[in-house]
């Protein structure tokens, strides 16, 4: 799907769901990572993430388009167009738009939990503290007995 097809698709959704024409420009933006689309209040243009269309299909992308069109139409009517506004939430529910878009698989992979890389051990009582980032053990003491701490780097292949 190219930008011209997206433009006509959004114009059709606007007429069918909102009963109002979409008179501005709609484009794909493949640089979007964590959002399904965005509406620009100054230019009134809409950008859609093409990765959402590829990953989840036309139905989910249409919900994203309806979400952005809610911003668009409410802003042009000088009504509450922000996520927190009652007008926005009411219109979004009425047209069946999505409140949040689904997370892309590539973003989910990037959000994986980073394993603990460092272990601080109290020299006095043996209490262990796991850390993801390296810290200076001279700046801290054991929370249990106030003893000095010693730092060890964990082998990620054997421990988690």
Secondary structure, DSSP 8 states (H G I E B T S, - for coil): --HHHHHHHHHHHIIIIISS---S-EEE-TT--S-SEEE-TTT--EEE-HHHHHHHHHHHHHHHHHHHHHHHHHHHTTS--STT-HHHHHHHHHHT--SS----HHHHHHT------EEEEETTT--EEEESS---GGG-B-TTT--BEEEEE--TTT--
